[in-house]
Amino acid sequence: MPASTPREVIRAAGLGGRLDCVSLLALLGVFVLDNRDLHIQVTVGASRLPPRPPGVVSHWRETSAGSDDLHANLIEALAQSCRCQNPRAAVATLDSAWHLGLVTEEDIAAIFARLPARFRSIRALLDPRSESGPESIMRLMLRMLGCAIEIQPRIPGVGRVDFIVDGWLIIECDSEAHHSGWDAQKRDRRRDLAAAELGYTTIRPIAEDILYRGDSVFASIKAVIAARPERPSEHNSSGLRPRRPNHSVGSFAHP
């Protein structure tokens, strides 16, 4: 193998398999919630394989991959990731791959064609406009609350924000990667002040909390929205009224 071959690929090959599922997706920069184990694809009927150590998950299935391929087909890996993750994490993973341009809408259809019918309900929840896993999961929270949401809208004098909720609440999903350092904090505070001058309230849940303390974040956002006095004539900036909940992906606690 070339010296540049990723360590995960080499390890998968050494175990008689191909890099697969969330392990392959994480290597490609796709969001996955949990990448602690090594996921490998093993062809049905393969024999004389070395012992599988702890922390290795083998997916035995027929594959379109060639005998010399070191990783699974991307469509197969994405379909497998839906089986290995909870529904909200699966939505975030598919959003991420779609947003990154790694798959098309036709590919998304091919992914669901590989999955049992019970997975089809999450197809309607996908949205490639979300730019990160935490944004995808926040979007699912807001759908469960029945909010009218705008995704990645631009506000004159403020710029683009992650969400506008019910026309008055801005939600920004802050991660350490993009919001650490004093310069970034100054920029964010100036944007929040500019938004406040236009009548918006801004909250910034931390990405880590969205992913791993989801129930707490969900409860807090629900309380913030409930505390806003209802104005019968109020619309959001797209002219939409809040809608009732029509989707559910279960609890937002850590899986």
C-alpha positions in Angstrom: 0.0 0.0 0.0 1.2 3.6 -0.6 2.7 5.3 2.4 -0.1 7.8 2.4 -2.8 5.1 2.9 -4.9 6.1 6.0 -4.3 4.0 9.1 -7.9 3.0 9.3 -7.8 1.6 5.8 -4.7 -0.4 6.6 -6.2 -1.8 9.7 -9.4 -2.8 7.9 -7.4 -4.6 5.2 -5.4 -6.4 7.9 -8.6 -7.8 9.3 -9.7 -9.1 5.9 -12.2 -6.4 5.2 -12.8 -3.0 3.7 -13.3 0.3 5.6 -17.0 0.9 5.8 -19.9 2.7 7.4 -19.2 5.5 9.9 -15.5 4.8 9.8 -15.3 5.5 6.1 -17.6 8.5 6.3 -15.6 10.1 9.1 -12.5 9.7 7.0 -14.2 11.5 4.1 -15.2 14.4 6.4 -18.9 13.4 6.7 -20.5 14.0 10.1 -21.0 10.9 12.3 -22.0 11.1 15.9 -19.8 8.2 17.2 -16.7 7.0 15.5 -15.0 5.1 18.3 -15.3 1.6 16.8 -13.7 0.5 13.5 -16.4 -0.5 11.0 -15.4 -2.9 8.2 -17.3 -4.6 5.4 -16.6 -8.3 4.9 -17.8 -10.2 1.9 -20.3 -13.0 2.6 -18.4 -16.3 2.5 -15.0 -14.9 3.3 -12.9 -17.4 5.2 -9.6 -17.6 7.1 -10.0 -14.2 8.6 -7.9 -13.1 11.5 -9.5 -12.8 14.9 -11.6 -9.6 15.3 -10.3 -7.6 18.3 -12.6 -5.5 20.6 -13.8 -2.2 19.0 -14.2 -3.7 15.5 -17.7 -4.0 14.0 -18.0 -6.3 11.0 -20.7 -5.9 8.4 -21.2 -9.1 6.4 -22.9 -8.4 3.1 -22.7 -8.8 -0.6 -21.0 -5.7 -2.2 -20.3 -4.1 -5.5 -16.7 -3.4 -4.4 -14.0 -5.1 -6.3 -11.7 -7.7 -4.7 -8.8 -5.2 -4.5 -10.9 -2.3 -3.2 -9.8 -1.1 0.3 -13.1 0.6 1.2 -16.8 0.0 0.6 -18.9 1.8 -2.0 -20.1 5.2 -0.6 -23.8 4.5 -1.2 -23.4 1.2 0.6 -21.5 2.8 3.5 -24.2 5.5 3.9 -27.0 2.9 3.9 -25.1 0.9 6.5 -24.6 4.0 8.6 -28.4 4.4 8.9 -28.6 0.9 10.4 -25.8 1.6 12.9 -26.9 5.0 14.2 -30.1 6.3 15.8 -32.5 8.1 13.4 -31.5 11.7 14.3 -27.8 10.8 13.8 -28.6 9.1 10.5 -30.4 12.2 9.3 -27.4 14.4 10.2 -25.0 12.0 8.5 -27.0 12.0 5.3 -27.4 15.8 5.4 -23.7 16.1 5.8 -22.8 13.9 2.8 -25.4 15.7 0.7 -24.2 19.1 1.7 -20.6 18.2 1.0 -21.6 17.2 -2.6 -20.6 13.6 -2.1 -24.1 12.4 -3.1 -26.9 13.6 -5.2 -30.7 13.4 -4.8 -30.6 10.3 -7.0 -27.9 8.8 -4.7 -30.1 9.5 -1.7 -32.9 7.5 -3.4 -30.4 4.7 -4.0 -29.5 4.7 -0.3 -33.1 4.3 0.8 -33.7 1.6 -1.8 -31.1 -0.5 0.1 -32.8 0.0 3.4 -35.9 -1.7 4.9 -39.2 0.2 4.6 -39.0 1.3 8.3 -36.3 3.8 7.4 -38.3 5.6 4.7 -39.9 7.9 7.2 -36.6 9.8 7.8 -36.2 10.6 4.0 -38.6 13.6 4.4 -36.4 14.9 7.2 -33.3 15.4 5.1 -32.1 18.9 4.2 -28.6 19.5 2.6 -28.7 23.2 3.6 -27.6 22.3 7.1 -23.9 22.8 7.3 -23.0 20.7 10.3 -24.3 17.7 12.3 -25.4 20.0 15.2 -27.4 22.1 12.8 -29.2 19.1 11.5 -30.1 17.9 14.9 -31.2 21.4 16.0 -33.4 21.5 12.9 -35.1 18.2 14.1 -35.6 19.7 17.5 -37.4 22.7 16.0 -39.5 20.5 13.8 -40.6 18.5 16.9 -41.6 21.8 18.5 -43.8 22.7 15.5 -41.9 25.9 14.8 -41.8 27.7 11.5 -38.1 27.8 10.6 -35.9 29.4 8.1 -32.6 27.7 7.4 -29.4 29.8 6.7 -31.3 33.0 6.0 -29.5 36.3 5.5 -30.5 39.3 7.6 -29.5 42.8 6.3 -26.9 44.3 8.6 -26.4 41.0 10.4 -25.4 38.4 7.7 -26.3 34.8 7.4 -27.6 33.0 10.5 -28.2 29.3 11.2 -32.0 29.6 11.9 -34.7 32.1 12.3 -37.5 30.6 14.4 -41.1 31.9 14.2 -39.8 35.1 12.8 -38.2 36.5 15.9 -35.7 34.0 17.4 -32.2 33.5 15.9 -30.5 30.2 16.8 -26.8 29.9 16.1 -25.2 26.4 16.7 -21.8 27.4 18.1 -18.8 25.0 17.8 -15.3 25.5 19.2 -13.9 25.2 15.7 -15.6 28.3 14.4 -16.3 30.4 17.5 -13.2 30.1 19.7 -10.9 33.1 20.2 -11.7 36.6 21.2 -11.9 37.8 17.5 -14.6 35.3 16.8 -16.5 36.2 20.0 -16.3 40.0 19.2 -17.8 39.3 15.8 -20.6 37.2 17.2 -21.5 39.8 19.9 -21.6 42.6 17.3 -23.8 40.5 15.1 -26.1 39.7 18.0 -26.4 43.4 18.9 -27.2 44.3 15.3 -29.9 41.6 15.3 -31.3 42.9 18.6 -31.7 46.4 17.0 -33.9 44.7 14.4 -36.1 43.1 17.1 -34.5 39.6 17.1 -33.5 37.5 20.1 -30.4 35.4 19.6 -29.4 32.3 21.5 -26.3 30.2 20.9 -26.5 26.6 22.1 -23.2 24.9 22.2 -22.7 22.1 19.5 -21.4 19.7 22.2 -24.6 20.2 24.2 -26.8 19.7 21.1 -25.1 16.4 20.4 -24.7 15.0 23.9 -27.1 16.9 26.1 -29.9 17.1 23.6 -32.8 16.7 26.1 -31.6 19.7 28.1 -31.1 21.9 25.0 -34.5 20.8 23.7 -36.2 21.7 27.0 -34.4 25.1 27.1 -35.4 26.1 23.6 -39.0 25.0 24.3 -39.1 27.2 27.4 -37.6 30.2 25.4 -40.3 29.9 22.7 -43.1 29.4 25.2 -42.0 32.6 27.1 -42.5 34.8 24.0 -45.9 36.5 24.3 -48.0 35.3 21.3 -48.9 38.0 18.8 -51.8 36.8 16.6 -50.8 39.0 13.7 -47.1 38.0 13.9 -45.5 36.2 10.9 -41.9 35.2 10.4 -39.7 36.9 7.8 -41.0 34.5 5.1 -44.6 35.3 5.9 -45.2 31.9 7.5 -47.1 31.1 10.6 -45.8 28.5 13.0 -46.9 25.1 12.1 -47.9 22.2 14.3 -45.4 19.3 14.9 -45.6 16.7 12.1 -42.4 14.6 12.6 -40.8 12.8 15.5 -37.4 11.3 15.9 -37.7 10.4 19.6 -35.7 11.7 22.6 -32.7 13.9 22.2 -30.7 12.3 25.0 -27.2 10.9 24.4 -27.6 7.6 22.5 
